């Protein structure tokens, strides 16, 4: 039986290589070895997808390779999702989506899964979401937070438009804004007027909890 370190490394490598068969093998090994599914996703497959995002941003990986990595990631998620322990920590609702001009939703989908596993109600708008759609859904629901992500630098600046429109319509500061994605940063979040930044799915859950509690 493989060690935990071997399983986590195997999950990460399968995602980086876009190896769907390897992804399934290591995900099954994770279950057989009684490795916590949450830990496997965060320290294994998510670690791999973070490297994929960085390589894409640096021009070292291209769309066909990204799609293969996405398939491997989703294969892992399909196997591990039923094994996530649902521990309600903070009740609340978050609207999430990938900002208009970007269709890369792997990271967003990981965040969605982690939030749901933590007892959060998630309204998923999908990818390539327009400013108007974010605003419309924020007005329709009793969401506590709007979460936006982007993998592309050409699209991430549209987040500012969402924040500004929410402010103009009086939706803020009641509804908080959380952003993430490979090219974003705490400094970028501050520059567009967001309330918080998350570097990965684990941090997204933590930041959501802070925003709900008003910390």
VOSE-520537 format. One record per residue (C-alpha): residue number from 1; residue in one letter; z, x, y. Coordinates in nm, 3 decimals, always signed. Layout:
// residues N
<atom><num>NUM</num><residuo>a</residuo><Z>Z</Z><X>X</X><Y>Y</Y></atom>
...
***
This chain:
// residues 215
<atom><num>1</num><residuo>x</residuo><Z>+0.000</Z><X>+0.000</X><Y>+0.000</Y></atom>
<atom><num>2</num><residuo>x</residuo><Z>-0.092</Z><X>+0.130</X><Y>+0.344</Y></atom>
<atom><num>3</num><residuo>x</residuo><Z>+0.173</Z><X>+0.218</X><Y>+0.600</Y></atom>
<atom><num>4</num><residuo>x</residuo><Z>+0.211</Z><X>+0.021</X><Y>+0.921</Y></atom>
<atom><num>5</num><residuo>x</residuo><Z>+0.063</Z><X>+0.309</X><Y>+1.120</Y></atom>
<atom><num>6</num><residuo>x</residuo><Z>-0.243</Z><X>+0.317</X><Y>+0.892</Y></atom>
<atom><num>7</num><residuo>x</residuo><Z>-0.294</Z><X>-0.059</X><Y>+0.923</Y></atom>
<atom><num>8</num><residuo>x</residuo><Z>-0.266</Z><X>-0.057</X><Y>+1.302</Y></atom>
<atom><num>9</num><residuo>x</residuo><Z>-0.502</Z><X>+0.240</X><Y>+1.328</Y></atom>
<atom><num>10</num><residuo>x</residuo><Z>-0.743</Z><X>+0.069</X><Y>+1.088</Y></atom>
<atom><num>11</num><residuo>x</residuo><Z>-0.747</Z><X>-0.249</X><Y>+1.295</Y></atom>
<atom><num>12</num><residuo>x</residuo><Z>-0.812</Z><X>-0.055</X><Y>+1.615</Y></atom>
<atom><num>13</num><residuo>x</residuo><Z>-1.091</Z><X>+0.153</X><Y>+1.459</Y></atom>
<atom><num>14</num><residuo>x</residuo><Z>-1.260</Z><X>-0.154</X><Y>+1.310</Y></atom>
<atom><num>15</num><residuo>x</residuo><Z>-1.274</Z><X>-0.314</X><Y>+1.654</Y></atom>
<atom><num>16</num><residuo>x</residuo><Z>-1.402</Z><X>+0.001</X><Y>+1.824</Y></atom>
<atom><num>17</num><residuo>x</residuo><Z>-1.668</Z><X>+0.050</X><Y>+1.554</Y></atom>
<atom><num>18</num><residuo>x</residuo><Z>-1.765</Z><X>-0.318</X><Y>+1.547</Y></atom>
<atom><num>19</num><residuo>x</residuo><Z>-1.691</Z><X>-0.316</X><Y>+1.174</Y></atom>
<atom><num>20</num><residuo>x</residuo><Z>-1.631</Z><X>-0.681</X><Y>+1.077</Y></atom>
<atom><num>21</num><residuo>x</residuo><Z>-1.581</Z><X>-0.607</X><Y>+0.707</Y></atom>
<atom><num>22</num><residuo>x</residuo><Z>-1.329</Z><X>-0.337</X><Y>+0.792</Y></atom>
<atom><num>23</num><residuo>x</residuo><Z>-1.158</Z><X>-0.573</X><Y>+1.034</Y></atom>
<atom><num>24</num><residuo>x</residuo><Z>-1.112</Z><X>-0.836</X><Y>+0.765</Y></atom>
<atom><num>25</num><residuo>x</residuo><Z>-0.987</Z><X>-0.576</X><Y>+0.518</Y></atom>
<atom><num>26</num><residuo>x</residuo><Z>-0.722</Z><X>-0.441</X><Y>+0.753</Y></atom>
<atom><num>27</num><residuo>x</residuo><Z>-0.616</Z><X>-0.788</X><Y>+0.866</Y></atom>
<atom><num>28</num><residuo>x</residuo><Z>-0.560</Z><X>-0.888</X><Y>+0.504</Y></atom>
<atom><num>29</num><residuo>x</residuo><Z>-0.374</Z><X>-0.560</X><Y>+0.446</Y></atom>
<atom><num>30</num><residuo>x</residuo><Z>-0.153</Z><X>-0.650</X><Y>+0.742</Y></atom>
<atom><num>31</num><residuo>x</residuo><Z>-0.053</Z><X>-0.975</X><Y>+0.573</Y></atom>
<atom><num>32</num><residuo>x</residuo><Z>+0.003</Z><X>-0.808</X><Y>+0.235</Y></atom>
<atom><num>33</num><residuo>x</residuo><Z>+0.221</Z><X>-0.541</X><Y>+0.398</Y></atom>
<atom><num>34</num><residuo>x</residuo><Z>+0.427</Z><X>-0.806</X><Y>+0.585</Y></atom>
<atom><num>35</num><residuo>x</residuo><Z>+0.343</Z><X>-0.655</X><Y>+0.922</Y></atom>
<atom><num>36</num><residuo>x</residuo><Z>+0.419</Z><X>-0.890</X><Y>+1.209</Y></atom>
<atom><num>37</num><residuo>x</residuo><Z>+0.094</Z><X>-1.057</X><Y>+1.317</Y></atom>
<atom><num>38</num><residuo>x</residuo><Z>+0.186</Z><X>-1.036</X><Y>+1.685</Y></atom>
<atom><num>39</num><residuo>x</residuo><Z>+0.246</Z><X>-0.663</X><Y>+1.655</Y></atom>
<atom><num>40</num><residuo>x</residuo><Z>-0.079</Z><X>-0.617</X><Y>+1.461</Y></atom>
<atom><num>41</num><residuo>x</residuo><Z>-0.275</Z><X>-0.789</X><Y>+1.735</Y></atom>
<atom><num>42</num><residuo>x</residuo><Z>-0.112</Z><X>-0.603</X><Y>+2.022</Y></atom>
<atom><num>43</num><residuo>x</residuo><Z>-0.069</Z><X>-0.254</X><Y>+1.876</Y></atom>
<atom><num>44</num><residuo>x</residuo><Z>-0.374</Z><X>-0.268</X><Y>+1.649</Y></atom>
<atom><num>45</num><residuo>x</residuo><Z>-0.675</Z><X>-0.476</X><Y>+1.746</Y></atom>
<atom><num>46</num><residuo>x</residuo><Z>-0.586</Z><X>-0.510</X><Y>+2.113</Y></atom>
<atom><num>47</num><residuo>x</residuo><Z>-0.543</Z><X>-0.134</X><Y>+2.139</Y></atom>
<atom><num>48</num><residuo>x</residuo><Z>-0.896</Z><X>-0.106</X><Y>+2.005</Y></atom>
<atom><num>49</num><residuo>x</residuo><Z>-1.042</Z><X>-0.363</X><Y>+2.243</Y></atom>
<atom><num>50</num><residuo>x</residuo><Z>-0.879</Z><X>-0.182</X><Y>+2.535</Y></atom>
<atom><num>51</num><residuo>x</residuo><Z>-1.070</Z><X>+0.132</X><Y>+2.439</Y></atom>
<atom><num>52</num><residuo>x</residuo><Z>-1.389</Z><X>-0.075</X><Y>+2.408</Y></atom>
<atom><num>53</num><residuo>x</residuo><Z>-1.334</Z><X>-0.212</X><Y>+2.759</Y></atom>
<atom><num>54</num><residuo>x</residuo><Z>-1.278</Z><X>+0.133</X><Y>+2.902</Y></atom>
<atom><num>55</num><residuo>x</residuo><Z>-1.589</Z><X>+0.270</X><Y>+2.728</Y></atom>
<atom><num>56</num><residuo>x</residuo><Z>-1.797</Z><X>-0.019</X><Y>+2.858</Y></atom>
<atom><num>57</num><residuo>x</residuo><Z>-1.670</Z><X>+0.030</X><Y>+3.212</Y></atom>
<atom><num>58</num><residuo>x</residuo><Z>-1.753</Z><X>+0.403</X><Y>+3.184</Y></atom>
<atom><num>59</num><residuo>x</residuo><Z>-2.105</Z><X>+0.329</X><Y>+3.058</Y></atom>
<atom><num>60</num><residuo>x</residuo><Z>-2.029</Z><X>+0.474</X><Y>+2.714</Y></atom>
<atom><num>61</num><residuo>x</residuo><Z>-2.076</Z><X>+0.142</X><Y>+2.531</Y></atom>
<atom><num>62</num><residuo>x</residuo><Z>-2.336</Z><X>-0.127</X><Y>+2.585</Y></atom>
<atom><num>63</num><residuo>x</residuo><Z>-2.366</Z><X>-0.503</X><Y>+2.528</Y></atom>
<atom><num>64</num><residuo>x</residuo><Z>-2.492</Z><X>-0.492</X><Y>+2.167</Y></atom>
<atom><num>65</num><residuo>x</residuo><Z>-2.192</Z><X>-0.276</X><Y>+2.074</Y></atom>
<atom><num>66</num><residuo>x</residuo><Z>-1.958</Z><X>-0.503</X><Y>+2.272</Y></atom>
<atom><num>67</num><residuo>x</residuo><Z>-2.080</Z><X>-0.805</X><Y>+2.076</Y></atom>
<atom><num>68</num><residuo>x</residuo><Z>-2.015</Z><X>-0.626</X><Y>+1.746</Y></atom>
<atom><num>69</num><residuo>x</residuo><Z>-1.664</Z><X>-0.535</X><Y>+1.861</Y></atom>
<atom><num>70</num><residuo>x</residuo><Z>-1.611</Z><X>-0.898</X><Y>+1.960</Y></atom>
<atom><num>71</num><residuo>x</residuo><Z>-1.713</Z><X>-1.017</X><Y>+1.614</Y></atom>
<atom><num>72</num><residuo>x</residuo><Z>-1.468</Z><X>-0.774</X><Y>+1.454</Y></atom>
<atom><num>73</num><residuo>x</residuo><Z>-1.193</Z><X>-0.885</X><Y>+1.691</Y></atom>
<atom><num>74</num><residuo>x</residuo><Z>-1.251</Z><X>-1.252</X><Y>+1.619</Y></atom>
<atom><num>75</num><residuo>x</residuo><Z>-1.248</Z><X>-1.185</X><Y>+1.244</Y></atom>
<atom><num>76</num><residuo>x</residuo><Z>-0.901</Z><X>-1.033</X><Y>+1.283</Y></atom>
<atom><num>77</num><residuo>x</residuo><Z>-0.782</Z><X>-1.319</X><Y>+1.504</Y></atom>
<atom><num>78</num><residuo>x</residuo><Z>-0.902</Z><X>-1.582</X><Y>+1.255</Y></atom>
<atom><num>79</num><residuo>x</residuo><Z>-0.701</Z><X>-1.421</X><Y>+0.975</Y></atom>
<atom><num>80</num><residuo>x</residuo><Z>-0.385</Z><X>-1.343</X><Y>+1.172</Y></atom>
<atom><num>81</num><residuo>x</residuo><Z>-0.355</Z><X>-1.651</X><Y>+1.393</Y></atom>
<atom><num>82</num><residuo>x</residuo><Z>-0.196</Z><X>-1.873</X><Y>+1.122</Y></atom>
<atom><num>83</num><residuo>x</residuo><Z>+0.069</Z><X>-1.605</X><Y>+1.073</Y></atom>
<atom><num>84</num><residuo>x</residuo><Z>+0.183</Z><X>-1.584</X><Y>+1.435</Y></atom>
<atom><num>85</num><residuo>x</residuo><Z>+0.543</Z><X>-1.694</X><Y>+1.475</Y></atom>
<atom><num>86</num><residuo>x</residuo><Z>+0.566</Z><X>-1.970</X><Y>+1.732</Y></atom>
<atom><num>87</num><residuo>x</residuo><Z>+0.874</Z><X>-1.901</X><Y>+1.938</Y></atom>
<atom><num>88</num><residuo>x</residuo><Z>+0.905</Z><X>-2.124</X><Y>+2.241</Y></atom>
<atom><num>89</num><residuo>x</residuo><Z>+1.034</Z><X>-1.902</X><Y>+2.518</Y></atom>
<atom><num>90</num><residuo>x</residuo><Z>+0.916</Z><X>-2.067</X><Y>+2.840</Y></atom>
<atom><num>91</num><residuo>x</residuo><Z>+0.753</Z><X>-2.406</X><Y>+2.877</Y></atom>
<atom><num>92</num><residuo>x</residuo><Z>+0.471</Z><X>-2.437</X><Y>+3.126</Y></atom>
<atom><num>93</num><residuo>x</residuo><Z>+0.097</Z><X>-2.464</X><Y>+3.172</Y></atom>
<atom><num>94</num><residuo>x</residuo><Z>-0.159</Z><X>-2.200</X><Y>+3.260</Y></atom>
<atom><num>95</num><residuo>x</residuo><Z>-0.529</Z><X>-2.242</X><Y>+3.337</Y></atom>
<atom><num>96</num><residuo>x</residuo><Z>-0.729</Z><X>-1.942</X><Y>+3.218</Y></atom>
<atom><num>97</num><residuo>x</residuo><Z>-1.091</Z><X>-1.838</X><Y>+3.236</Y></atom>
<atom><num>98</num><residuo>x</residuo><Z>-1.332</Z><X>-1.551</X><Y>+3.289</Y></atom>
<atom><num>99</num><residuo>x</residuo><Z>-1.459</Z><X>-1.552</X><Y>+3.646</Y></atom>
<atom><num>100</num><residuo>x</residuo><Z>-1.814</Z><X>-1.651</X><Y>+3.734</Y></atom>
<atom><num>101</num><residuo>x</residuo><Z>-2.071</Z><X>-1.379</X><Y>+3.667</Y></atom>
<atom><num>102</num><residuo>x</residuo><Z>-1.893</Z><X>-1.246</X><Y>+3.358</Y></atom>
<atom><num>103</num><residuo>x</residuo><Z>-1.928</Z><X>-1.367</X><Y>+2.998</Y></atom>
<atom><num>104</num><residuo>x</residuo><Z>-1.696</Z><X>-1.116</X><Y>+2.828</Y></atom>
<atom><num>105</num><residuo>x</residuo><Z>-1.413</Z><X>-1.329</X><Y>+2.694</Y></atom>
<atom><num>106</num><residuo>x</residuo><Z>-1.255</Z><X>-1.120</X><Y>+2.418</Y></atom>
<atom><num>107</num><residuo>x</residuo><Z>-0.955</Z><X>-1.022</X><Y>+2.628</Y></atom>
<atom><num>108</num><residuo>x</residuo><Z>-0.914</Z><X>-1.375</X><Y>+2.761</Y></atom>
<atom><num>109</num><residuo>x</residuo><Z>-0.909</Z><X>-1.514</X><Y>+2.408</Y></atom>
<atom><num>110</num><residuo>x</residuo><Z>-0.640</Z><X>-1.267</X><Y>+2.303</Y></atom>
<atom><num>111</num><residuo>x</residuo><Z>-0.430</Z><X>-1.367</X><Y>+2.604</Y></atom>
<atom><num>112</num><residuo>x</residuo><Z>-0.478</Z><X>-1.733</X><Y>+2.515</Y></atom>
<atom><num>113</num><residuo>x</residuo><Z>-0.355</Z><X>-1.677</X><Y>+2.160</Y></atom>
<atom><num>114</num><residuo>x</residuo><Z>-0.050</Z><X>-1.479</X><Y>+2.271</Y></atom>
<atom><num>115</num><residuo>x</residuo><Z>+0.046</Z><X>-1.737</X><Y>+2.533</Y></atom>
<atom><num>116</num><residuo>x</residuo><Z>+0.013</Z><X>-2.023</X><Y>+2.287</Y></atom>
<atom><num>117</num><residuo>x</residuo><Z>+0.226</Z><X>-1.832</X><Y>+2.037</Y></atom>
<atom><num>118</num><residuo>x</residuo><Z>+0.492</Z><X>-1.811</X><Y>+2.307</Y></atom>
<atom><num>119</num><residuo>x</residuo><Z>+0.498</Z><X>-2.187</X><Y>+2.356</Y></atom>
<atom><num>120</num><residuo>x</residuo><Z>+0.280</Z><X>-2.204</X><Y>+2.665</Y></atom>
<atom><num>121</num><residuo>x</residuo><Z>+0.030</Z><X>-2.488</X><Y>+2.716</Y></atom>
<atom><num>122</num><residuo>x</residuo><Z>-0.307</Z><X>-2.320</X><Y>+2.781</Y></atom>
<atom><num>123</num><residuo>x</residuo><Z>-0.603</Z><X>-2.490</X><Y>+2.949</Y></atom>
<atom><num>124</num><residuo>x</residuo><Z>-0.899</Z><X>-2.268</X><Y>+2.862</Y></atom>
<atom><num>125</num><residuo>x</residuo><Z>-1.202</Z><X>-2.301</X><Y>+3.091</Y></atom>
<atom><num>126</num><residuo>x</residuo><Z>-1.402</Z><X>-2.045</X><Y>+2.895</Y></atom>
<atom><num>127</num><residuo>x</residuo><Z>-1.625</Z><X>-1.780</X><Y>+3.048</Y></atom>
<atom><num>128</num><residuo>x</residuo><Z>-1.851</Z><X>-1.756</X><Y>+3.353</Y></atom>
<atom><num>129</num><residuo>x</residuo><Z>-1.623</Z><X>-2.007</X><Y>+3.527</Y></atom>
<atom><num>130</num><residuo>x</residuo><Z>-1.716</Z><X>-2.101</X><Y>+3.884</Y></atom>
<atom><num>131</num><residuo>x</residuo><Z>-1.474</Z><X>-2.098</X><Y>+4.174</Y></atom>
<atom><num>132</num><residuo>x</residuo><Z>-1.516</Z><X>-2.475</X><Y>+4.202</Y></atom>
<atom><num>133</num><residuo>x</residuo><Z>-1.422</Z><X>-2.525</X><Y>+3.836</Y></atom>
<atom><num>134</num><residuo>x</residuo><Z>-1.099</Z><X>-2.327</X><Y>+3.874</Y></atom>
<atom><num>135</num><residuo>x</residuo><Z>-1.010</Z><X>-2.531</X><Y>+4.183</Y></atom>
<atom><num>136</num><residuo>x</residuo><Z>-1.100</Z><X>-2.865</X><Y>+4.026</Y></atom>
<atom><num>137</num><residuo>x</residuo><Z>-0.890</Z><X>-2.801</X><Y>+3.718</Y></atom>
<atom><num>138</num><residuo>x</residuo><Z>-0.598</Z><X>-2.674</X><Y>+3.928</Y></atom>
<atom><num>139</num><residuo>x</residuo><Z>-0.605</Z><X>-3.000</X><Y>+4.124</Y></atom>
<atom><num>140</num><residuo>x</residuo><Z>-0.637</Z><X>-3.213</X><Y>+3.809</Y></atom>
<atom><num>141</num><residuo>x</residuo><Z>-0.355</Z><X>-3.061</X><Y>+3.607</Y></atom>
<atom><num>142</num><residuo>x</residuo><Z>+0.010</Z><X>-2.984</X><Y>+3.664</Y></atom>
<atom><num>143</num><residuo>x</residuo><Z>-0.053</Z><X>-2.616</X><Y>+3.594</Y></atom>
<atom><num>144</num><residuo>x</residuo><Z>+0.203</Z><X>-2.359</X><Y>+3.701</Y></atom>
<atom><num>145</num><residuo>x</residuo><Z>-0.036</Z><X>-2.065</X><Y>+3.697</Y></atom>
<atom><num>146</num><residuo>x</residuo><Z>-0.409</Z><X>-1.995</X><Y>+3.723</Y></atom>
<atom><num>147</num><residuo>x</residuo><Z>-0.513</Z><X>-1.689</X><Y>+3.521</Y></atom>
<atom><num>148</num><residuo>x</residuo><Z>-0.845</Z><X>-1.513</X><Y>+3.579</Y></atom>
<atom><num>149</num><residuo>x</residuo><Z>-1.004</Z><X>-1.215</X><Y>+3.407</Y></atom>
<atom><num>150</num><residuo>x</residuo><Z>-1.314</Z><X>-1.000</X><Y>+3.439</Y></atom>
<atom><num>151</num><residuo>x</residuo><Z>-1.463</Z><X>-0.700</X><Y>+3.263</Y></atom>
<atom><num>152</num><residuo>x</residuo><Z>-1.733</Z><X>-0.649</X><Y>+3.525</Y></atom>
<atom><num>153</num><residuo>x</residuo><Z>-1.674</Z><X>-0.499</X><Y>+3.869</Y></atom>
<atom><num>154</num><residuo>x</residuo><Z>-1.962</Z><X>-0.706</X><Y>+4.007</Y></atom>
<atom><num>155</num><residuo>x</residuo><Z>-1.781</Z><X>-1.029</X><Y>+3.921</Y></atom>
<atom><num>156</num><residuo>x</residuo><Z>-1.413</Z><X>-0.953</X><Y>+3.977</Y></atom>
<atom><num>157</num><residuo>x</residuo><Z>-1.429</Z><X>-0.991</X><Y>+4.356</Y></atom>
<atom><num>158</num><residuo>x</residuo><Z>-1.494</Z><X>-1.365</X><Y>+4.312</Y></atom>
<atom><num>159</num><residuo>x</residuo><Z>-1.127</Z><X>-1.392</X><Y>+4.222</Y></atom>
<atom><num>160</num><residuo>x</residuo><Z>-1.056</Z><X>-1.360</X><Y>+4.593</Y></atom>
<atom><num>161</num><residuo>x</residuo><Z>-1.261</Z><X>-1.676</X><Y>+4.657</Y></atom>
<atom><num>162</num><residuo>x</residuo><Z>-1.046</Z><X>-1.871</X><Y>+4.411</Y></atom>
<atom><num>163</num><residuo>x</residuo><Z>-0.723</Z><X>-1.752</X><Y>+4.572</Y></atom>
<atom><num>164</num><residuo>x</residuo><Z>-0.847</Z><X>-1.825</X><Y>+4.924</Y></atom>
<atom><num>165</num><residuo>x</residuo><Z>-0.971</Z><X>-2.174</X><Y>+4.830</Y></atom>
<atom><num>166</num><residuo>x</residuo><Z>-0.643</Z><X>-2.256</X><Y>+4.656</Y></atom>
<atom><num>167</num><residuo>x</residuo><Z>-0.458</Z><X>-2.150</X><Y>+4.970</Y></atom>
<atom><num>168</num><residuo>x</residuo><Z>-0.683</Z><X>-2.355</X><Y>+5.199</Y></atom>
<atom><num>169</num><residuo>x</residuo><Z>-0.631</Z><X>-2.665</X><Y>+4.984</Y></atom>
<atom><num>170</num><residuo>x</residuo><Z>-0.253</Z><X>-2.620</X><Y>+4.978</Y></atom>
<atom><num>171</num><residuo>x</residuo><Z>-0.238</Z><X>-2.549</X><Y>+4.605</Y></atom>
<atom><num>172</num><residuo>x</residuo><Z>-0.054</Z><X>-2.227</X><Y>+4.675</Y></atom>
<atom><num>173</num><residuo>x</residuo><Z>+0.216</Z><X>-2.107</X><Y>+4.668</Y></atom>
<atom><num>174</num><residuo>x</residuo><Z>+0.313</Z><X>-2.387</X><Y>+4.428</Y></atom>
<atom><num>175</num><residuo>x</residuo><Z>+0.052</Z><X>-2.267</X><Y>+4.176</Y></atom>
<atom><num>176</num><residuo>x</residuo><Z>+0.068</Z><X>-1.894</X><Y>+4.112</Y></atom>
<atom><num>177</num><residuo>x</residuo><Z>-0.227</Z><X>-1.666</X><Y>+4.036</Y></atom>
<atom><num>178</num><residuo>x</residuo><Z>-0.233</Z><X>-1.406</X><Y>+3.758</Y></atom>
<atom><num>179</num><residuo>x</residuo><Z>-0.529</Z><X>-1.171</X><Y>+3.707</Y></atom>
<atom><num>180</num><residuo>x</residuo><Z>-0.634</Z><X>-0.912</X><Y>+3.450</Y></atom>
<atom><num>181</num><residuo>x</residuo><Z>-0.927</Z><X>-0.727</X><Y>+3.300</Y></atom>
<atom><num>182</num><residuo>x</residuo><Z>-1.033</Z><X>-0.365</X><Y>+3.251</Y></atom>
<atom><num>183</num><residuo>x</residuo><Z>-1.155</Z><X>-0.295</X><Y>+3.608</Y></atom>
<atom><num>184</num><residuo>x</residuo><Z>-0.863</Z><X>-0.472</X><Y>+3.779</Y></atom>
<atom><num>185</num><residuo>x</residuo><Z>-0.532</Z><X>-0.316</X><Y>+3.882</Y></atom>
<atom><num>186</num><residuo>x</residuo><Z>-0.206</Z><X>-0.402</X><Y>+4.059</Y></atom>
<atom><num>187</num><residuo>x</residuo><Z>-0.364</Z><X>-0.279</X><Y>+4.381</Y></atom>
<atom><num>188</num><residuo>x</residuo><Z>-0.668</Z><X>-0.502</X><Y>+4.331</Y></atom>
<atom><num>189</num><residuo>x</residuo><Z>-0.444</Z><X>-0.800</X><Y>+4.255</Y></atom>
<atom><num>190</num><residuo>x</residuo><Z>-0.259</Z><X>-0.745</X><Y>+4.580</Y></atom>
<atom><num>191</num><residuo>x</residuo><Z>-0.584</Z><X>-0.704</X><Y>+4.775</Y></atom>
<atom><num>192</num><residuo>x</residuo><Z>-0.717</Z><X>-1.045</X><Y>+4.664</Y></atom>
<atom><num>193</num><residuo>x</residuo><Z>-0.384</Z><X>-1.219</X><Y>+4.719</Y></atom>
<atom><num>194</num><residuo>x</residuo><Z>-0.289</Z><X>-1.275</X><Y>+4.355</Y></atom>
<atom><num>195</num><residuo>x</residuo><Z>+0.077</Z><X>-1.312</X><Y>+4.262</Y></atom>
<atom><num>196</num><residuo>x</residuo><Z>+0.071</Z><X>-1.090</X><Y>+3.954</Y></atom>
<atom><num>197</num><residuo>x</residuo><Z>-0.138</Z><X>-0.854</X><Y>+3.741</Y></atom>
<atom><num>198</num><residuo>x</residuo><Z>-0.133</Z><X>-0.802</X><Y>+3.364</Y></atom>
<atom><num>199</num><residuo>x</residuo><Z>-0.284</Z><X>-0.498</X><Y>+3.196</Y></atom>
<atom><num>200</num><residuo>x</residuo><Z>-0.295</Z><X>-0.663</X><Y>+2.852</Y></atom>
<atom><num>201</num><residuo>x</residuo><Z>-0.205</Z><X>-0.977</X><Y>+2.657</Y></atom>
<atom><num>202</num><residuo>x</residuo><Z>+0.159</Z><X>-0.881</X><Y>+2.603</Y></atom>
<atom><num>203</num><residuo>x</residuo><Z>+0.208</Z><X>-0.821</X><Y>+2.973</Y></atom>
<atom><num>204</num><residuo>x</residuo><Z>+0.030</Z><X>-1.149</X><Y>+3.051</Y></atom>
<atom><num>205</num><residuo>x</residuo><Z>+0.299</Z><X>-1.336</X><Y>+2.859</Y></atom>
<atom><num>206</num><residuo>x</residuo><Z>+0.575</Z><X>-1.145</X><Y>+3.038</Y></atom>
<atom><num>207</num><residuo>x</residuo><Z>+0.420</Z><X>-1.197</X><Y>+3.382</Y></atom>
<atom><num>208</num><residuo>x</residuo><Z>+0.366</Z><X>-1.567</X><Y>+3.313</Y></atom>
<atom><num>209</num><residuo>x</residuo><Z>+0.733</Z><X>-1.602</X><Y>+3.227</Y></atom>
<atom><num>210</num><residuo>x</residuo><Z>+0.831</Z><X>-1.422</X><Y>+3.548</Y></atom>
<atom><num>211</num><residuo>x</residuo><Z>+0.609</Z><X>-1.648</X><Y>+3.756</Y></atom>
<atom><num>212</num><residuo>x</residuo><Z>+0.750</Z><X>-1.961</X><Y>+3.593</Y></atom>
<atom><num>213</num><residuo>x</residuo><Z>+1.106</Z><X>-1.845</X><Y>+3.650</Y></atom>
<atom><num>214</num><residuo>x</residuo><Z>+1.028</Z><X>-1.740</X><Y>+4.005</Y></atom>
<atom><num>215</num><residuo>x</residuo><Z>+1.135</Z><X>-1.384</X><Y>+3.937</Y></atom>
***
